[in-house]
Amino acid sequence: GSIEVTCYDGDVVVNSGECYVNCAAGSIRDENHSLVQYPAIEHLGTTTGTCAGNSTGYVQVTCDNGIVSLTPLLGQRCYRHCSSGSLVTSDGSLITSPSLEHDQRTNVKCTEDIGTVTVRCDDGVSYIASGYCGEGNCPAGSLVVGDASVYYPEINDDEETEFPQECEGAYLGEAVLGCADSVVEVINITFLYPAVENLSAMDFNASKMSAEFLKEHEDEYFHLCGCCIPAPVPEGADPIAGVDLRKIIVWAVCVGVVGAFLATATGLYFLRPDWCRRSKTRVHPTDFSDEGQIVAYENADASSLRDAGRPQLRALYDKEVPPDW
């Protein structure tokens, strides 16, 4: 902060203003007694405090003249961890839950019966998220898969083995097993098959291969899933007949060629030179001995005479015509 002072006859007098105190680094507790640690903060400043001790999370901290307070934003709070204790399952069995951090979960084996339950911690409260103890769950055992026995651990009802179970002995592969009302069944099988040319997966058996062969190809195995069962044909709509574009292209080419030919022929006809044009006569096709026809030639214009035949012009020439005609 700042102040205004005045010196009067050797004495300093404060006229106005005030000095504010910053906040040193420290810690503060929330309403659930969770510890929140924060660094040094200036007056009217804010920072993000970290939940410590038996809690986790972040909360905003504000300093006002040396006094620290929690001013959490939306969604900010300290979540408490869970201490160990006893829990009762849905079937009435008693289990012991270990210490868990907030939002952490773990599997707890039933102490007096078959089964495993999942315990979860939520803001200091432990509860059973899934599973129960007793009948319906599958005890540990083995199941014949193909020609090999596959051993499996306890499986809860309506659940699968957490990891694929490997085949024992000379057999290669692994299987995922599931439990349904105390009955264990195969969910999926994966074979490990060596990438060797001309070697059929159906004919491969590790027990029939020599140690040298297995050693030579030990780094060439790959997973082969669902190779022996054809995938079912999915149901769907009936096939739709496609359009043969070749017919469309052929028709388009034919129409284009015919159109080009007609356009060319029409243009040549109307734009032909004069010497190719057929002359049109304007002479009446009658006997020129008729005196009236001669008179018609006498009164004809130059274009009509040009279109007249040679005999007609000769007849006109032999006729006495006025000099000024």
C-alpha positions in Angstrom: 0.0 0.0 0.0 1.0 3.7 0.3 0.5 6.6 2.7 0.8 10.4 2.6 2.8 12.0 5.4 3.7 15.5 6.4 6.7 16.7 8.4 5.8 19.5 10.9 8.5 20.9 13.2 10.4 17.6 13.3 7.3 15.4 13.6 5.9 13.1 10.9 2.2 13.0 10.6 0.3 10.5 8.5 -2.4 12.4 6.5 -3.9 9.5 4.4 -3.4 6.0 3.1 -2.7 2.7 4.7 -0.1 -0.1 4.5 -1.4 -3.6 3.9 0.2 -6.9 4.9 1.1 -9.6 2.4 0.5 -13.3 3.3 3.5 -15.6 3.9 3.5 -19.2 2.7 1.7 -21.6 4.9 -1.4 -23.8 5.1 -5.1 -23.7 6.0 -7.8 -26.3 6.6 -11.1 -26.6 4.8 -14.5 -27.5 6.3 -13.6 -31.2 6.3 -10.3 -30.4 8.1 -8.3 -31.2 4.9 -5.0 -29.4 4.8 -4.4 -26.9 2.0 -0.9 -25.7 1.4 -0.1 -22.4 -0.5 2.9 -20.2 -1.3 3.4 -16.5 -0.4 0.6 -14.3 -1.7 0.5 -10.5 -2.1 -2.3 -8.4 -0.7 -5.6 -9.0 -2.7 -3.7 -11.7 -4.7 -4.9 -15.2 -5.4 -3.1 -18.5 -5.9 -3.9 -22.2 -6.2 -3.4 -24.2 -3.0 -2.7 -27.9 -3.0 -4.6 -30.3 -0.8 -2.1 -32.3 1.3 -2.0 -34.9 4.0 -5.0 -37.3 3.8 -6.6 -35.6 0.8 -6.0 -34.6 -2.8 -7.1 -31.8 -5.1 -6.7 -28.1 -5.6 -8.4 -25.0 -4.1 -8.0 -21.3 -4.8 -6.5 -19.2 -1.9 -6.9 -15.4 -1.5 -4.9 -13.0 0.7 -6.5 -9.9 2.2 -4.3 -7.8 4.4 -2.4 -10.7 5.8 -5.5 -12.9 6.2 -5.7 -16.1 4.1 -9.1 -17.5 3.0 -10.3 -20.3 0.7 -12.2 -19.1 -2.4 -12.6 -22.3 -4.5 -13.7 -22.0 -8.1 -16.3 -24.3 -9.6 -15.4 -27.9 -9.1 -12.4 -27.2 -6.8 -12.3 -29.0 -3.5 -10.2 -31.4 -1.4 -11.1 -35.1 -1.7 -10.2 -37.3 1.2 -8.6 -40.7 1.1 -10.1 -43.8 2.7 -8.8 -45.6 5.7 -8.9 -49.4 6.0 -12.0 -50.9 7.4 -14.7 -53.6 7.2 -17.4 -53.8 4.5 -20.4 -56.0 4.1 -21.2 -57.5 0.6 -24.6 -57.9 -0.9 -24.8 -61.5 0.1 -23.9 -60.6 3.7 -20.2 -61.6 3.7 -17.8 -59.5 5.7 -14.6 -58.3 3.9 -11.7 -56.1 5.0 -11.0 -53.1 2.7 -7.4 -51.7 2.6 -6.5 -48.0 2.7 -7.2 -46.4 -0.6 -6.7 -43.0 -2.2 -9.6 -41.0 -3.6 -11.1 -42.6 -6.7 -8.8 -45.6 -6.4 -10.2 -49.1 -6.6 -8.8 -52.6 -5.8 -10.0 -56.2 -5.8 -10.5 -57.9 -2.4 -10.7 -61.6 -2.1 -13.7 -63.0 -0.1 -12.3 -64.4 3.1 -14.8 -67.2 3.7 -16.3 -68.0 0.3 -15.7 -68.0 -3.5 -15.5 -64.7 -5.2 -13.7 -61.3 -5.4 -15.2 -57.9 -4.9 -14.1 -54.5 -6.2 -13.8 -51.8 -3.5 -13.6 -48.1 -4.5 -12.8 -45.0 -2.5 -14.9 -41.8 -3.0 -14.0 -38.8 -0.8 -13.2 -40.7 2.3 -15.9 -43.4 1.9 -15.1 -46.9 0.8 -17.8 -49.0 -0.9 -18.2 -52.2 -3.0 -18.4 -51.2 -6.6 -19.0 -54.7 -8.1 -18.9 -58.4 -7.2 -20.2 -60.6 -4.4 -19.2 -63.7 -2.5 -20.7 -67.2 -2.6 -22.6 -69.3 -5.2 -22.7 -68.2 -8.8 -18.9 -67.5 -8.9 -16.6 -70.1 -10.4 -13.8 -71.6 -8.4 -10.3 -72.0 -9.8 -9.8 -75.1 -12.0 -9.0 -76.3 -15.5 -10.9 -76.6 -18.8 -10.1 -78.7 -21.8 -9.7 -76.5 -24.8 -9.0 -78.5 -28.0 -6.5 -81.1 -26.8 -5.0 -79.1 -24.0 -6.0 -78.4 -20.4 -6.1 -74.6 -19.6 -5.9 -73.7 -15.9 -7.7 -70.6 -14.7 -8.1 -68.7 -11.4 -11.4 -67.9 -9.6 -13.8 -66.0 -11.9 -16.7 -63.9 -10.7 -20.1 -64.6 -12.1 -20.7 -62.8 -15.5 -17.0 -61.8 -15.7 -14.0 -63.0 -17.7 -10.4 -63.8 -16.7 -8.3 -60.6 -16.4 -5.6 -62.0 -18.6 -5.6 -64.7 -21.3 -4.7 -68.1 -19.9 -1.8 -69.9 -21.7 -2.0 -73.5 -22.8 0.1 -75.9 -20.8 2.8 -78.3 -22.0 3.6 -78.6 -25.7 0.6 -76.7 -26.9 0.9 -73.1 -28.1 -1.9 -70.5 -27.6 -4.0 -68.9 -25.0 -7.6 -68.7 -24.1 -10.0 -66.2 -22.4 -12.5 -67.9 -20.1 -15.7 -66.6 -18.7 -18.0 -67.5 -15.8 -21.8 -67.7 -16.1 -23.7 -68.9 -13.1 -20.9 -71.2 -11.8 -20.2 -72.6 -15.4 -16.9 -71.8 -17.1 -16.8 -71.4 -20.8 -14.4 -70.4 -23.5 -14.8 -66.8 -24.7 -11.9 -66.5 -27.2 -8.9 -68.5 -28.3 -5.7 -67.2 -29.8 -3.1 -69.4 -31.4 0.5 -68.6 -31.7 1.6 -69.7 -35.2 5.1 -69.6 -36.7 5.5 -67.7 -39.9 7.0 -70.5 -42.0 6.3 -70.9 -45.7 4.0 -73.8 -46.7 3.1 -74.6 -43.1 -0.6 -75.0 -42.4 -1.9 -73.6 -39.2 -4.3 -76.6 -38.9 -1.4 -79.1 -39.2 0.9 -77.3 -36.8 1.5 -79.1 -33.4 4.5 -78.0 -31.3 4.7 -81.5 -29.8 5.6 -82.9 -33.3 8.2 -80.3 -34.0 11.9 -80.8 -33.2 13.6 -78.6 -30.6 15.8 -77.2 -33.3 12.8 -76.1 -35.3 11.1 -74.4 -32.3 14.4 -72.7 -31.4 15.0 -71.5 -35.0 11.6 -69.9 -35.2 11.1 -68.8 -31.6 11.1 -65.1 -32.6 8.7 -65.6 -35.7 5.5 -66.4 -34.0 2.5 -64.1 -34.4 -1.1 -64.1 -33.2 -3.7 -65.8 -35.4 -7.2 -65.1 -34.1 -10.4 -66.8 -35.4 -8.7 -68.4 -38.4 -10.6 -71.6 -38.3 -14.2 -70.3 -38.0 -15.5 -68.3 -41.0 -17.1 -65.0 -40.2 -20.9 -65.1 -40.4 -22.5 -63.3 -43.4 -24.0 -60.1 -42.0 -27.7 -59.5 -42.7 -28.5 -56.6 -44.9 -30.5 -55.3 -47.8 -30.8 -57.2 -51.1 -28.1 -56.2 -53.6 -28.9 -53.3 -55.9 -28.2 -53.6 -59.6 -25.6 -51.2 -60.7 -25.7 -48.9 -63.8 -23.6 -50.1 -66.8 -21.8 -46.9 -67.8 -20.5 -48.4 -70.9 -23.9 -48.2 -72.6 -24.2 -44.5 -71.6 -20.8 -43.8 -73.0 -21.5 -45.6 -76.3 -24.8 -43.8 -76.8 -23.1 -40.5 -76.0 -20.4 -41.1 -78.6 -22.9 -42.1 -81.3 -25.1 -39.1 -80.7 -22.0 -36.8 -80.7 -20.8 -38.3 -84.0 -24.2 -38.0 -85.7 -24.6 -34.4 -84.4 -21.2 -33.4 -85.7 -22.0 -35.0 -89.2 -25.3 -33.2 -89.4 -23.8 -29.9 -88.4 -21.0 -30.2 -90.9 -23.3 -31.1 -93.8 -25.7 -28.3 -93.0 -22.9 -25.8 -92.8 -21.4 -26.9 -96.1 -24.8 -26.7 -97.8 -25.7 -23.1 -96.7 -22.2 -21.7 -96.9 -21.2 -23.2 -100.3 -19.6 -20.8 -102.9 -21.7 -19.2 -105.8 -20.2 -21.5 -108.4 -21.6 -24.5 -106.6 -25.1 -23.0 -106.5 -27.7 -24.2 -109.1 -29.0 -21.3 -111.3 -32.7 -20.6 -111.3 -34.3 -19.6 -114.7 -37.0 -17.0 -114.9 -37.9 -17.9 -118.5 -41.3 -19.4 -119.1 -40.9 -22.8 -120.7 -43.0 -22.2 -123.8 -42.3 -21.9 -127.6 -40.4 -18.7 -128.3 -42.1 -18.3 -131.6 -44.8 -16.7 -129.6 -44.6 -13.1 -130.1 -45.7 -12.4 -126.6 -42.7 -14.2 -125.1 -40.3 -12.1 -127.1 -42.0 -9.1 -125.7 -41.5 -10.5 -122.3 -37.8 -10.7 -123.0 -37.8 -7.2 -124.2 -39.2 -6.1 -120.9 -37.0 -8.4 -118.8 -34.3 -7.2 -116.5 -30.6 -8.0 -116.8 -30.8 -10.9 -114.3 -33.5 -12.6 -116.2 -31.5 -12.4 -119.4 -28.5 -13.8 -117.7 -30.5 -16.8 -116.6 -32.0 -17.4 -120.1 -30.7 -20.2 -122.4 -28.6 -19.6 -125.5 -31.5 -20.4 -128.0 -33.8 -17.9 -126.3 -31.2 -15.2 -126.4 -30.5 -15.9 -130.1 -34.2 -15.6 -130.9 -34.2 -12.3 -129.1 -31.1 -11.1 -131.0 -32.7 -11.9 -134.3 -35.7 -9.8 -133.3 -35.6 -6.2 -134.1 -35.3 -4.4 -130.9 -35.3 -0.7 -130.3 -31.8 0.8 -130.1 -32.3 2.1 -126.6 -33.3 -1.3 -125.2 
